[in-house]
Amino acid sequence: MTSSAHPADRTLFVSDVHLGAGSLDANAARAARLIAFLDAHAAAARALYVLGDLFDFWFDYRHAIPKAHVRVLARLGALVEQGVQVRFFGGNHDFWAGPYLASEFGLEAFDGPRTLEVDGRKVALMHGDGLARGDQGYKLLKGVLRNRFTIGAYGWIHPDVGIPFALWVSRVSRHSRDESKVDREWLYRQLALPRFAEGADAAITGHYHHPTHFRREGKDFLVLGDWVTHSTFASLSGGRFALWSWDGVEARRYEGPGVDAAALAG
């Protein structure tokens, strides 16, 4: 990974790591790749934005945390102590994680989309679930799951039951969807253009798992991809965005079908 700017002038963006998903071996390998990324790149960055679904499931139990995530949580806390600004946006799998990450590790947590000034760019940041047109059933479910009465009721379920059950539901839901195809132009119209009309000059989303980078009329639209299949992240340096793939050792520019020529030229 190279840049003309000093690493401390770089801001990084990642989403959809889905720690806890899949087999024990696959999940351990994914966590190791993430930790290597945090140590090699995030530790030298100005800021790290996590745009949701870092965990495949999280619940803010009063007296327990999922023990499988302790190493990642420790690394994130260490980044904050080193002076890296870490901002977390809850996803559809881990929207309950924000208060704990903020109070215990010093991350700045957001419970919904925000448009923020980032390194001289006005960037609309979101996980992306429930923002596009349609899928009314999911939007209704989202409202139920985020209701304080639902949250309070789930807290009465013992973690040894509640966590495996939630991971099972997540796995069934994932296998029931066809994620092999995505209409990137539709996502651009649904997620980016409304934010551009509101004054943003970049829009970044997670959730959709298909790495994408369009640069049009000086504005950028990025879908960060995921770490189950792609292990991709984005950077902002010197006012320019780039999309990268990470194999645990080296970062290379991502040149898949979702990246247009204008984005690659940057």
Rosetta blueprint (number, residue, H / E / L):
1 M L
2 T L
3 S L
4 S L
5 A L
6 H L
7 P H
8 A H
9 D H
10 R L
11 T E
12 L E
13 F E
14 V E
15 S L
16 D L
17 V L
18 H L
19 L E
20 G L
21 A L
22 G L
23 S L
24 L H
25 D H
26 A H
27 N H
28 A H
29 A H
30 R H
31 A H
32 A H
33 R H
34 L H
35 I H
36 A H
37 F H
38 L H
39 D H
40 A H
41 H L
42 A H
43 A H
44 A H
45 A L
46 R L
47 A E
48 L E
49 Y E
50 V E
51 L L
52 G L
53 D L
54 L L
55 F E
56 D L
57 F L
58 W L
59 F L
60 D L
61 Y L
62 R L
63 H L
64 A L
65 I L
66 P L
67 K H
68 A H
69 H H
70 V H
71 R H
72 V H
73 L H
74 A H
75 R H
76 L H
77 G H
78 A H
79 L H
80 V H
81 E H
82 Q L
83 G L
84 V L
85 Q E
86 V E
87 R E
88 F E
89 F E
90 G L
91 G L
92 N L
93 H L
94 D L
95 F L
96 W L
97 A L
98 G H
99 P H
100 Y H
101 L H
102 A H
103 S H
104 E H
105 F H
106 G L
107 L L
108 E E
109 A E
110 F E
111 D L
112 G L
113 P L
114 R E
115 T E
116 L E
117 E E
118 V E
119 D L
120 G L
121 R E
122 K E
123 V E
124 A E
125 L E
126 M E
127 H L
128 G L
129 D L
130 G L
131 L L
132 A L
133 R L
134 G L
135 D L
136 Q H
137 G H
138 Y H
139 K H
140 L H
141 L H
142 K H
143 G H
144 V H
145 L H
146 R L
147 N L
148 R H
149 F H
150 T H
151 I H
152 G H
153 A H
154 Y H
155 G L
156 W L
157 I L
158 H L
159 P H
160 D H
161 V H
162 G H
163 I H
164 P H
165 F H
166 A H
167 L H
168 W H
169 V H
170 S H
171 R H
172 V H
173 S H
174 R H
175 H H
176 S H
177 R L
178 D L
179 E L
180 S L
181 K L
182 V L
183 D L
184 R H
185 E H
186 W H
187 L H
188 Y H
189 R H
190 Q H
191 L H
192 A H
193 L H
194 P H
195 R H
196 F H
197 A H
198 E L
199 G L
200 A L
201 D L
202 A E
203 A E
204 I E
205 T E
206 G L
207 H L
208 Y L
209 H L
210 H L
211 P L
212 T E
213 H E
214 F E
215 R E
216 R E
217 E L
218 G L
219 K E
220 D E
221 F E
222 L E
223 V E
224 L L
225 G L
226 D L
227 W L
228 V L
229 T L
230 H L
231 S L
232 T E
233 F E
234 A E
235 S E
236 L E
237 S E
238 G L
239 G L
240 R E
241 F E
242 A E
243 L E
244 W E
245 S E
246 W E
247 D L
248 G L
249 V L
250 E L
251 A E
252 R E
253 R E
254 Y L
255 E L
256 G L
257 P L
258 G L
259 V E
260 D L
261 A H
262 A H
263 A H
264 L H
265 A H
266 G L
